[in-house]
Amino acid sequence: MESTTLAHHLLLAALVFCAGLTGVLVRRNLLVTYMCLELMLAATMLALVAFSRFNGTMDGAVLVFFVITVAAAEVAVGLALIVALFRRTGAVGSDRLDSLADR
Amino acid sequence: MPDPLFVFIAALTLGACCLLVASRNPVTSAMGMILALVGIAAEFFLLDAYFLGVLQVLVYAGAVMVLFLFIIMLLDVQPPGGAYPWKRALAGGAAFLLLSAAAFALLAPEGSLAKAAGPTPPELAANPESYATAAKAFGRSLYTKYMLPLQMAGLLLLLALVGVVTLAKAPKSAD
């Protein structure tokens, strides 16, 4: 803890966020895309806790509590949507969802 | 030079992120995700946020990822055929990890990010909720300053529950 600065933690958060963003952009399996989205949320939580710790306030940590709550609700609804989509189209690939495409 | 424990945890987390993004099998991706979330929880422990670290492991790595694995196995999606692009994946992963190491080496010690942490601003110094590790501090914050958001979070969970039940109904009743 002595020589690990705020910058280290923020950089790690930024890199994890970038990895999640890459996954969202690159992957076609909706479930994996969704996991990468969750990874981006987790990265922002890390940044919040780091700021909270280094500023000596409780607010960022409490905000993380709410982020976890919202993320849990979001996962439940999102996975239900993916299952409903699978029932309708029989696939979870985002490249298969082209019924609105002009062909 | 940062704490060796930090270096280990950061490497573990970033490697797990690469596994999540690069693996073609969704179950392997989920395992990478669990590893990354546990790494971030370990980061929380390094930042003295013990309660949040435990919460992260319980809620995220526990409940949420089990839900993900259930859905992955329920849908039983076959990975796409064809040869796995090893070269591209390895090059991407190596580039990402090298760039990460370079970013830590160049930016962290004397970069602009490090200078940003100056003296505590007066509005923060006047904050009654100073940083604490005990779960009690969360309770105090949640039931005083963040009372309304807490109620809203409860409402949100209820709405999500109702929404999931509606979505999960058989589609025949809808048409």
Boltz contact constraints between the chains, C-beta under 6 A:
constraints:
  - contact:
      token1: [A, 3]
      token2: [B, 2]
      max_distance: 6.0
  - contact:
      token1: [A, 4]
      token2: [B, 2]
      max_distance: 6.0
  - contact:
      token1: [A, 4]
      token2: [B, 3]
      max_distance: 6.0
  - contact:
      token1: [A, 4]
      token2: [B, 6]
      max_distance: 6.0
  - contact:
      token1: [A, 5]
      token2: [B, 114]
      max_distance: 6.0
  - contact:
      token1: [A, 6]
      token2: [B, 117]
      max_distance: 6.0
  - contact:
      token1: [A, 7]
      token2: [B, 108]
      max_distance: 6.0
  - contact:
      token1: [A, 7]
      token2: [B, 113]
      max_distance: 6.0
  - contact:
      token1: [A, 7]
      token2: [B, 114]
      max_distance: 6.0
  - contact:
      token1: [A, 8]
      token2: [B, 2]
      max_distance: 6.0
  - contact:
      token1: [A, 8]
      token2: [B, 108]
      max_distance: 6.0
  - contact:
      token1: [A, 10]
      token2: [B, 113]
      max_distance: 6.0
  - contact:
      token1: [A, 11]
      token2: [B, 103]
      max_distance: 6.0
  - contact:
      token1: [A, 11]
      token2: [B, 104]
      max_distance: 6.0
  - contact:
      token1: [A, 11]
      token2: [B, 108]
      max_distance: 6.0
  - contact:
      token1: [A, 12]
      token2: [B, 10]
      max_distance: 6.0
  - contact:
      token1: [A, 15]
      token2: [B, 100]
      max_distance: 6.0
  - contact:
      token1: [A, 16]
      token2: [B, 17]
      max_distance: 6.0
  - contact:
      token1: [A, 19]
      token2: [B, 17]
      max_distance: 6.0
  - contact:
      token1: [A, 19]
      token2: [B, 21]
      max_distance: 6.0
  - contact:
      token1: [A, 22]
      token2: [B, 21]
      max_distance: 6.0
  - contact:
      token1: [A, 23]
      token2: [B, 21]
      max_distance: 6.0
  - contact:
      token1: [A, 29]
      token2: [B, 26]
      max_distance: 6.0
  - contact:
      token1: [A, 31]
      token2: [B, 26]
      max_distance: 6.0
  - contact:
      token1: [A, 31]
      token2: [B, 72]
      max_distance: 6.0
  - contact:
      token1: [A, 32]
      token2: [B, 26]
      max_distance: 6.0
  - contact:
      token1: [A, 32]
      token2: [B, 29]
      max_distance: 6.0
  - contact:
      token1: [A, 35]
      token2: [B, 33]
      max_distance: 6.0
  - contact:
      token1: [A, 42]
      token2: [B, 40]
      max_distance: 6.0
  - contact:
      token1: [A, 46]
      token2: [B, 40]
      max_distance: 6.0
  - contact:
      token1: [A, 46]
      token2: [B, 43]
      max_distance: 6.0
  - contact:
      token1: [A, 49]
      token2: [B, 44]
      max_distance: 6.0
  - contact:
      token1: [A, 49]
      token2: [B, 47]
      max_distance: 6.0
  - contact:
      token1: [A, 49]
      token2: [B, 49]
      max_distance: 6.0
  - contact:
      token1: [A, 53]
      token2: [B, 47]
      max_distance: 6.0
  - contact:
      token1: [A, 54]
      token2: [B, 117]
      max_distance: 6.0
  - contact:
      token1: [A, 55]
      token2: [B, 124]
      max_distance: 6.0
  - contact:
      token1: [A, 56]
      token2: [B, 130]
      max_distance: 6.0
  - contact:
      token1: [A, 56]
      token2: [B, 131]
      max_distance: 6.0
  - contact:
      token1: [A, 57]
      token2: [B, 124]
      max_distance: 6.0
  - contact:
      token1: [A, 57]
      token2: [B, 127]
      max_distance: 6.0
  - contact:
      token1: [A, 58]
      token2: [B, 129]
      max_distance: 6.0
  - contact:
      token1: [A, 58]
      token2: [B, 131]
      max_distance: 6.0
  - contact:
      token1: [A, 58]
      token2: [B, 137]
      max_distance: 6.0
  - contact:
      token1: [A, 58]
      token2: [B, 141]
      max_distance: 6.0
  - contact:
      token1: [A, 61]
      token2: [B, 49]
      max_distance: 6.0
  - contact:
      token1: [A, 62]
      token2: [B, 141]
      max_distance: 6.0
  - contact:
      token1: [A, 62]
      token2: [B, 146]
      max_distance: 6.0
  - contact:
      token1: [A, 64]
      token2: [B, 52]
      max_distance: 6.0
  - contact:
      token1: [A, 66]
      token2: [B, 149]
      max_distance: 6.0
  - contact:
      token1: [A, 66]
      token2: [B, 153]
      max_distance: 6.0
  - contact:
      token1: [A, 68]
      token2: [B, 59]
      max_distance: 6.0
  - contact:
      token1: [A, 69]
      token2: [B, 153]
      max_distance: 6.0
  - contact:
      token1: [A, 72]
      token2: [B, 59]
      max_distance: 6.0
  - contact:
      token1: [A, 73]
      token2: [B, 156]
      max_distance: 6.0
  - contact:
      token1: [A, 73]
      token2: [B, 157]
      max_distance: 6.0
  - contact:
      token1: [A, 73]
      token2: [B, 160]
      max_distance: 6.0
  - contact:
      token1: [A, 75]
      token2: [B, 64]
      max_distance: 6.0
  - contact:
      token1: [A, 76]
      token2: [B, 160]
      max_distance: 6.0
  - contact:
      token1: [A, 76]
      token2: [B, 164]
      max_distance: 6.0
  - contact:
      token1: [A, 77]
      token2: [B, 160]
      max_distance: 6.0
  - contact:
      token1: [A, 77]
      token2: [B, 163]
      max_distance: 6.0
  - contact:
      token1: [A, 77]
      token2: [B, 164]
      max_distance: 6.0
  - contact:
      token1: [A, 79]
      token2: [B, 71]
      max_distance: 6.0
  - contact:
      token1: [A, 80]
      token2: [B, 164]
      max_distance: 6.0
  - contact:
      token1: [A, 80]
      token2: [B, 167]
      max_distance: 6.0
  - contact:
      token1: [A, 80]
      token2: [B, 168]
      max_distance: 6.0
  - contact:
      token1: [A, 84]
      token2: [B, 167]
      max_distance: 6.0
  - contact:
      token1: [A, 86]
      token2: [B, 75]
      max_distance: 6.0
  - contact:
      token1: [A, 92]
      token2: [B, 77]
      max_distance: 6.0
